[in-house]
């Protein structure tokens, strides 16, 4: 533990790391004024939901009629009067048929996609029974606000947290090389064992920086946007939806999530992604003894996975496309649809969780092997 503390001290005294964290916060702050909609209107909708509850029923409509007449209240009265339980009798066959046509060149991928939507039918029936579609959430502002928070802002925070973790790992693993103390430090088995402490320090520091970044960013965001009446809303409200391949569908999740639960789940998955990317950077830093070389390998790997997936899609190689889709960069880009069926971007229920688990397994095994190799490697 003492060795880990020494490595933390190196990070704490690194001005560039704190400077990058400050830039991330400034960037996130610049994103917020561009959030769609008006925070005052959003706040009035939240206050209405806090007073009347989230479930739109007869009591809700009667209570809404008794509230002071404003343009926002009038708009809510109009949209709530048209609400129906959209999941009752909702037919997934349209989606299945469309994806089968798109994947017709690959029977295997088409079968995977069909199986996914067959599993989703039980969720649709469950949502119809629970009446989740009748939750107000944020009314007409639901889709835009949800995608900004869980798409734009969450994607930014997770990406920044991953970069902070990767920088910490590369810096610690290349510290001796940069300061030309590698020959002195790594001449003994004790010195070689420091690599494990560096990895632990990088991972814990990455998680701590991610939590600090998300805490400050969300604190600023929620001061401006009042969610006090929305936390108990179902994210599968009929006002929430996704669009994929020009087909609009409800926000179908693999489990029941309120807004609060969905936020916690996304932050947890984002934390897992940060840990996985930090371990991946540690793997590169262990195998490639040059800090800049390891950073270049990591960058090319991340960008290359996106380019490869695009090429596979253009070539109609759908099985390979979906296998590459388990890589972390593609998962990160789909943050606005985590825990849903994710349309064309997934072939399994809970694919985002499976992807993180597979990353932990593969990168963990590779890193364990790399550390064993490093103990025997001639660094001269």
RODO-2510 file (C-alpha; in nm, 4 decimals, decimal comma):
residues 380
     n   res          X          Y          Z
     1     x     0,0000     0,0000     0,0000
     2     x     0,2927     0,2294     0,0707
     3     x     0,4127     0,1876    -0,2881
     4     x     0,0673     0,2793    -0,4178
     5     x     0,0800     0,5916    -0,2005
     6     x     0,4098     0,6927    -0,3595
     7     x     0,2577     0,6563    -0,7036
     8     x    -0,0440     0,8646    -0,6009
     9     x     0,1938     1,1360    -0,4843
    10     x     0,3489     1,1467    -0,8313
    11     x     0,0066     1,2041    -0,9838
    12     x    -0,0992     1,4612    -0,7266
    13     x     0,2084     1,6687    -0,8055
    14     x     0,1558     1,6512    -1,1823
    15     x     0,0230     1,9932    -1,2934
    16     x    -0,0727     1,8680    -1,6405
    17     x    -0,3236     1,6211    -1,4941
    18     x    -0,5021     1,8897    -1,2927
    19     x    -0,4836     2,1278    -1,5868
    20     x    -0,6548     1,8714    -1,8082
    21     x    -0,9213     1,8154    -1,5417
    22     x    -0,9866     2,1900    -1,5324
    23     x    -1,0154     2,1980    -1,9124
    24     x    -1,2654     1,9107    -1,8981
    25     x    -1,4803     2,0987    -1,6483
    26     x    -1,4619     2,4123    -1,8603
    27     x    -1,5620     2,2156    -2,1708
    28     x    -1,8567     2,0572    -1,9900
    29     x    -1,9597     2,3993    -1,8682
    30     x    -1,9570     2,5260    -2,2262
    31     x    -2,1823     2,2375    -2,3310
    32     x    -2,4562     2,3282    -2,0847
    33     x    -2,5712     2,6588    -2,2391
    34     x    -2,6292     2,4636    -2,5605
    35     x    -2,8670     2,2206    -2,3916
    36     x    -3,1944     2,2074    -2,5888
    37     x    -3,4986     2,3736    -2,4410
    38     x    -3,5471     2,6307    -2,1704
    39     x    -3,4506     2,5541    -1,8114
    40     x    -3,7370     2,7676    -1,6754
    41     x    -3,9965     2,5699    -1,8711
    42     x    -3,8221     2,2500    -1,7652
    43     x    -3,8361     2,3656    -1,4032
    44     x    -4,2095     2,4366    -1,4255
    45     x    -4,2737     2,0881    -1,5648
    46     x    -4,0652     1,9403    -1,2843
    47     x    -4,2581     2,1432    -1,0251
    48     x    -4,5868     2,0189    -1,1721
    49     x    -4,4698     1,6580    -1,1529
    50     x    -4,3467     1,7127    -0,7977
    51     x    -4,6910     1,8405    -0,6967
    52     x    -4,9088     1,5950    -0,8875
    53     x    -4,6876     1,2875    -0,9230
    54     x    -4,5458     1,1286    -1,2351
    55     x    -4,8283     0,8944    -1,3349
    56     x    -5,0728     1,0696    -1,5673
    57     x    -5,4191     0,9523    -1,4629
    58     x    -5,7508     1,1137    -1,3805
    59     x    -5,6205     1,2595    -1,0536
    60     x    -5,3247     1,4089    -1,2376
    61     x    -5,5460     1,5702    -1,5015
    62     x    -5,7840     1,7106    -1,2386
    63     x    -5,4915     1,8502    -1,0401
    64     x    -5,3409     1,9990    -1,3549
    65     x    -5,6687     2,1759    -1,4341
    66     x    -5,6631     2,3413    -1,0894
    67     x    -5,3094     2,4804    -1,1217
    68     x    -5,2551     2,8442    -1,2296
    69     x    -5,3010     2,8817    -1,6040
    70     x    -4,9724     2,9341    -1,7887
    71     x    -4,8542     2,8507    -2,1378
    72     x    -4,6613     2,5552    -1,9978
    73     x    -4,9663     2,4230    -1,8104
    74     x    -5,1782     2,4578    -2,1230
    75     x    -4,9229     2,2639    -2,3280
    76     x    -4,9108     1,9923    -2,0620
    77     x    -5,2907     1,9703    -2,0561
    78     x    -5,2954     1,9176    -2,4300
    79     x    -5,0262     1,6476    -2,4450
    80     x    -5,1409     1,4599    -2,1351
    81     x    -5,4951     1,4471    -2,2705
    82     x    -5,3622     1,2567    -2,5725
    83     x    -5,1523     1,0037    -2,3787
    84     x    -5,2193     0,6332    -2,4201
    85     x    -5,0465     0,3151    -2,3084
    86     x    -4,8358     0,2779    -2,6228
    87     x    -4,6878    -0,0552    -2,5099
    88     x    -5,0283    -0,2257    -2,5108
    89     x    -5,0276    -0,4139    -2,8380
    90     x    -4,6943    -0,2654    -2,9480
    91     x    -4,5673    -0,4711    -3,2429
    92     x    -4,1944    -0,5334    -3,2776
    93     x    -4,2316    -0,7110    -3,6112
    94     x    -4,1737    -0,3874    -3,8039
    95     x    -3,8300    -0,3510    -3,6454
    96     x    -3,7479    -0,7175    -3,6911
    97     x    -3,8437    -0,7105    -4,0590
    98     x    -3,6391    -0,3985    -4,1250
    99     x    -3,3256    -0,5372    -3,9605
   100     x    -3,3679    -0,8721    -4,1342
   101     x    -3,3696    -0,6886    -4,4657
   102     x    -3,0606    -0,4875    -4,3740
   103     x    -2,8754    -0,7983    -4,2557
   104     x    -2,9956    -1,0280    -4,5317
   105     x    -2,6367    -1,0768    -4,6544
   106     x    -2,5507    -1,2436    -4,3225
   107     x    -2,8002    -1,5074    -4,1997
   108     x    -2,6055    -1,5456    -3,8748
   109     x    -2,6248    -1,1759    -3,7870
   110     x    -2,9910    -1,1694    -3,8900
   111     x    -3,0647    -1,4624    -3,6569
   112     x    -2,8867    -1,2860    -3,3703
   113     x    -3,0925    -0,9719    -3,4260
   114     x    -3,4181    -1,1681    -3,4468
   115     x    -3,3392    -1,3486    -3,1204
   116     x    -3,2728    -1,0166    -2,9482
   117     x    -3,6140    -0,8788    -3,0405
   118     x    -3,7841    -1,2021    -2,9444
   119     x    -3,6370    -1,1569    -2,5973
   120     x    -3,7566    -0,7958    -2,5980
   121     x    -4,1208    -0,8996    -2,6455
   122     x    -4,1441    -0,9970    -2,2779
   123     x    -4,0229    -0,6507    -2,1807
   124     x    -4,2862    -0,4856    -2,3983
   125     x    -4,5594    -0,6938    -2,2320
   126     x    -4,4219    -0,6058    -1,8885
   127     x    -4,4122    -0,2316    -1,9675
   128     x    -4,7700    -0,2524    -2,0941
   129     x    -4,8795    -0,4097    -1,7645
   130     x    -4,6948    -0,1574    -1,5460
   131     x    -4,8174     0,1418    -1,7442
   132     x    -4,4678     0,2917    -1,7676
   133     x    -4,5688     0,4783    -2,0828
   134     x    -4,8102     0,6895    -1,8767
   135     x    -4,5338     0,8570    -1,6760
   136     x    -4,4915     1,2242    -1,7624
   137     x    -4,1114     1,2381    -1,7209
   138     x    -4,0415     1,5881    -1,8631
   139     x    -4,3344     1,5907    -2,1031
   140     x    -4,2535     1,7350    -2,4468
   141     x    -3,8986     1,8136    -2,3314
   142     x    -3,8245     1,4529    -2,2376
   143     x    -3,6396     1,3291    -2,5442
   144     x    -3,4128     1,6299    -2,5921
   145     x    -3,3258     1,6652    -2,2237
   146     x    -3,2674     1,2917    -2,1831
   147     x    -3,0366     1,2746    -2,4837
   148     x    -2,8412     1,5795    -2,3689
   149     x    -2,7870     1,4428    -2,0186
   150     x    -2,7299     1,0759    -2,1010
   151     x    -2,5967     1,1218    -2,4525
   152     x    -2,3955     1,4417    -2,4870
   153     x    -2,3005     1,5135    -2,1249
   154     x    -2,2559     1,1522    -2,0123
   155     x    -2,0481     1,0758    -2,3207
   156     x    -1,8266     1,3750    -2,2473
   157     x    -1,7783     1,2837    -1,8796
   158     x    -1,7026     0,9168    -1,9455
   159     x    -1,4660     1,0018    -2,2297
   160     x    -1,2835     1,2573    -2,0184
   161     x    -1,2657     1,0187    -1,7249
   162     x    -1,1212     0,7489    -1,9509
   163     x    -0,8580     0,9892    -2,0858
   164     x    -0,7638     1,0930    -1,7314
   165     x    -0,7259     0,7288    -1,6305
   166     x    -0,5209     0,6483    -1,9401
   167     x    -0,2954     0,9489    -1,8844
   168     x    -0,2398     0,8415    -1,5243
   169     x    -0,1469     0,4874    -1,6302
   170     x     0,0892     0,5966    -1,9081
   171     x     0,2560     0,8577    -1,6891
   172     x     0,3205     0,6221    -1,3978
   173     x     0,4411     0,3320    -1,6126
   174     x     0,6712     0,5591    -1,8106
   175     x     0,7908     0,7658    -1,5152
   176     x     1,1226     0,5842    -1,4704
   177     x     1,1910     0,5848    -1,8442
   178     x     1,1330     0,9585    -1,8708
   179     x     1,3474     1,0366    -1,5648
   180     x     1,6183     0,7906    -1,6722
   181     x     1,6030     0,5909    -1,3500
   182     x     1,4747     0,2722    -1,5138
   183     x     1,8071     0,0887    -1,4961
   184     x     1,8422     0,1605    -1,1254
   185     x     1,4834     0,0903    -1,0226
   186     x     1,4233    -0,2264    -1,2233
   187     x     1,7465    -0,4082    -1,1419
   188     x     1,5789    -0,5967    -0,8561
   189     x     1,2667    -0,8074    -0,8245
   190     x     1,1306    -0,5536    -0,5774
   191     x     1,1704    -0,2810    -0,8348
   192     x     1,0023    -0,4910    -1,1018
   193     x     0,7076    -0,5525    -0,8670
   194     x     0,6437    -0,1780    -0,8562
   195     x     0,4531    -0,2156    -1,1822
   196     x     0,1605    -0,3727    -0,9967
   197     x     0,1492    -0,0803    -0,7578
   198     x     0,1545     0,1607    -1,0502
   199     x    -0,1419    -0,0151    -1,2127
   200     x    -0,3418    -0,0129    -0,8880
   201     x    -0,2590     0,3551    -0,8360
   202     x    -0,3578     0,4438    -1,1922
   203     x    -0,6903     0,2596    -1,1711
   204     x    -0,7880     0,4054    -0,8328
   205     x    -0,6760     0,7530    -0,9386
   206     x    -0,8722     0,7214    -1,2634
   207     x    -1,1881     0,6268    -1,0747
   208     x    -1,1366     0,9072    -0,8208
   209     x    -1,0851     1,1659    -1,0954
   210     x    -1,3902     1,0336    -1,2812
   211     x    -1,6036     1,0653    -0,9688
   212     x    -1,4708     1,4150    -0,9042
   213     x    -1,5351     1,5199    -1,2622
   214     x    -1,8874     1,3760    -1,2763
   215     x    -1,9750     1,5106    -0,9334
   216     x    -1,8747     1,8668    -1,0224
   217     x    -2,0242     1,8547    -1,3719
   218     x    -2,3583     1,7108    -1,2633
   219     x    -2,3692     1,9436    -0,9646
   220     x    -2,3446     2,2429    -1,1979
   221     x    -2,5976     2,0919    -1,4388
   222     x    -2,8609     2,0080    -1,1790
   223     x    -2,8371     2,3551    -1,0277
   224     x    -2,9553     2,4889    -1,3631
   225     x    -3,1995     2,2108    -1,4545
   226     x    -3,4461     2,1136    -1,1830
   227     x    -3,4945     1,7352    -1,1740
   228     x    -3,6556     1,7276    -0,8296
   229     x    -3,9920     1,6173    -0,9676
   230     x    -3,8521     1,3801    -1,2288
   231     x    -3,6350     1,1334    -1,0373
   232     x    -3,9170     0,8819    -0,9921
   233     x    -4,0268     0,8915    -1,3581
   234     x    -3,9826     0,5856    -1,5761
   235     x    -3,7304     0,6406    -1,8548
   236     x    -3,9647     0,4324    -2,0726
   237     x    -4,2224     0,7113    -2,0723
   238     x    -4,3922     0,7515    -2,4082
   239     x    -4,2290     1,0934    -2,4370
   240     x    -3,8881     0,9255    -2,4511
   241     x    -3,7768     0,7561    -2,7708
   242     x    -3,4817     0,6509    -2,9844
   243     x    -3,4349     0,6764    -3,3597
   244     x    -3,2219     0,4215    -3,5421
   245     x    -3,2013     0,3618    -3,9174
   246     x    -3,4743     0,6266    -3,9572
   247     x    -3,7132     0,4191    -3,7443
   248     x    -3,8466     0,5749    -3,4249
   249     x    -3,9187     0,3445    -3,1329
   250     x    -3,9955     0,3875    -2,7594
   251     x    -3,7113     0,3880    -2,5091
   252     x    -3,7224     0,0130    -2,4423
   253     x    -3,4901    -0,0848    -2,1568
   254     x    -3,4021    -0,4372    -2,0415
   255     x    -3,5101    -0,3558    -1,6838
   256     x    -3,7362    -0,1021    -1,5138
   257     x    -3,5444     0,2213    -1,4552
   258     x    -3,6504     0,5453    -1,2971
   259     x    -3,4511     0,8518    -1,3981
   260     x    -3,2515     0,8325    -1,0733
   261     x    -3,1791     0,4614    -1,1187
   262     x    -3,0850     0,5125    -1,4815
   263     x    -2,8407     0,7889    -1,3881
   264     x    -2,6738     0,5705    -1,1241
   265     x    -2,6559     0,2758    -1,3674
   266     x    -2,5002     0,4919    -1,6407
   267     x    -2,2454     0,6384    -1,3995
   268     x    -2,1570     0,2877    -1,2804
   269     x    -2,1176     0,1562    -1,6347
   270     x    -1,9164     0,4648    -1,7227
   271     x    -1,6921     0,3947    -1,4245
   272     x    -1,6433     0,0402    -1,5495
   273     x    -1,5479     0,1768    -1,8899
   274     x    -1,2978     0,4141    -1,7262
   275     x    -1,1402     0,1240    -1,5371
   276     x    -1,1256    -0,0883    -1,8536
   277     x    -0,9611     0,1864    -2,0579
   278     x    -0,7135     0,2562    -1,7768
   279     x    -0,6186    -0,1128    -1,7719
   280     x    -0,5844    -0,1051    -2,1502
   281     x    -0,3484     0,1916    -2,1223
   282     x    -0,1538     0,0061    -1,8528
   283     x    -0,1231    -0,2898    -2,0890
   284     x     0,0173    -0,0648    -2,3624
   285     x     0,2495     0,1038    -2,1121
   286     x     0,3802    -0,2322    -1,9914
   287     x     0,4423    -0,3719    -2,3384
   288     x     0,5725    -0,0517    -2,4984
   289     x     0,8346     0,1093    -2,2778
   290     x     0,8134     0,4459    -2,4553
   291     x     0,5386     0,6694    -2,3138
   292     x     0,4754     0,8320    -2,6487
   293     x     0,4886     0,4991    -2,8288
   294     x     0,2352     0,3482    -2,5892
   295     x     0,0083     0,6524    -2,6282
   296     x     0,0310     0,6237    -3,0074
   297     x    -0,0553     0,2523    -2,9997
   298     x    -0,3526     0,3254    -2,7746
   299     x    -0,4754     0,6088    -2,9954
   300     x    -0,4420     0,4067    -3,3143
   301     x    -0,6232     0,1150    -3,1522
   302     x    -0,9181     0,3324    -3,0488
   303     x    -0,9495     0,5136    -3,3803
   304     x    -0,8786     0,1977    -3,5764
   305     x    -1,1688     0,0126    -3,4158
   306     x    -1,4122     0,2809    -3,5359
   307     x    -1,2681     0,2822    -3,8864
   308     x    -1,2742    -0,0971    -3,8997
   309     x    -1,6377    -0,1131    -3,7928
   310     x    -1,7353     0,1404    -4,0590
   311     x    -1,5519    -0,0577    -4,3274
   312     x    -1,7137    -0,3828    -4,2169
   313     x    -2,0592    -0,2248    -4,2327
   314     x    -1,9951    -0,0940    -4,5838
   315     x    -1,8744    -0,4369    -4,6892
   316     x    -2,1787    -0,6118    -4,5396
   317     x    -1,9592    -0,8242    -4,3105
   318     x    -2,2115    -0,8073    -4,0305
   319     x    -2,0815    -1,0866    -3,8066
   320     x    -1,7393    -0,9196    -3,7891
   321     x    -1,9125    -0,5815    -3,7507
   322     x    -2,0938    -0,6952    -3,4375
   323     x    -1,7857    -0,8602    -3,2898
   324     x    -1,5910    -0,5345    -3,3313
   325     x    -1,8908    -0,3597    -3,1732
   326     x    -1,7940    -0,5115    -2,8381
   327     x    -1,4855    -0,2871    -2,8290
   328     x    -1,5005     0,0036    -2,5813
   329     x    -1,5021     0,3006    -2,8209
   330     x    -1,8235     0,1925    -2,9919
   331     x    -1,9796     0,1291    -2,6517
   332     x    -1,8830     0,4784    -2,5371
   333     x    -2,0384     0,6435    -2,8425
   334     x    -2,3747     0,4756    -2,7703
   335     x    -2,4074     0,6145    -2,4171
   336     x    -2,7438     0,7728    -2,4963
   337     x    -2,8939     0,4260    -2,5538
   338     x    -2,7301     0,2239    -2,2759
   339     x    -2,9480    -0,0511    -2,1262
   340     x    -3,1868    -0,0389    -2,4223
   341     x    -3,2057    -0,2681    -2,7242
   342     x    -2,9744    -0,0176    -2,9059
   343     x    -3,1144    -0,1005    -3,2471
   344     x    -2,8542    -0,1742    -3,5124
   345     x    -2,5679    -0,1348    -3,2653
   346     x    -2,6346    -0,4449    -3,0543
   347     x    -2,7191    -0,8098    -3,0970
   348     x    -2,7485    -0,9097    -2,7299
   349     x    -2,9599    -0,7977    -2,4362
   350     x    -2,7435    -0,5889    -2,2010
   351     x    -2,4669    -0,5801    -2,4609
   352     x    -2,3031    -0,2762    -2,2997
   353     x    -2,2592    -0,4690    -1,9745
   354     x    -2,1363    -0,7773    -2,1582
   355     x    -1,8846    -0,5599    -2,3448
   356     x    -1,7389    -0,4205    -2,0236
   357     x    -1,7219    -0,7695    -1,8715
   358     x    -1,5439    -0,9083    -2,1785
   359     x    -1,3018    -0,6142    -2,1717
   360     x    -1,2194    -0,6774    -1,8052
   361     x    -1,1575    -1,0464    -1,8764
   362     x    -0,9441    -1,0078    -2,1882
   363     x    -0,7482    -0,7011    -2,0834
   364     x    -0,7017    -0,8408    -1,7318
   365     x    -0,5561    -1,1659    -1,8640
   366     x    -0,3353    -0,9811    -2,1123
   367     x    -0,2123    -0,7428    -1,8420
   368     x    -0,1365    -1,0304    -1,6036
   369     x     0,0668    -1,1987    -1,8785
   370     x     0,2450    -0,8714    -1,9621
   371     x     0,3392    -0,8157    -1,5974
   372     x     0,4851    -1,1676    -1,5737
   373     x     0,6795    -1,1058    -1,8930
   374     x     0,8029    -0,7699    -1,7627
   375     x     0,9534    -0,9328    -1,4539
   376     x     1,1784    -1,1433    -1,6780
   377     x     1,2393    -0,8940    -1,9569
   378     x     1,5865    -0,7538    -2,0204
   379     x     1,5458    -0,3751    -2,0166
   380     x     1,9040    -0,2950    -2,1074
***
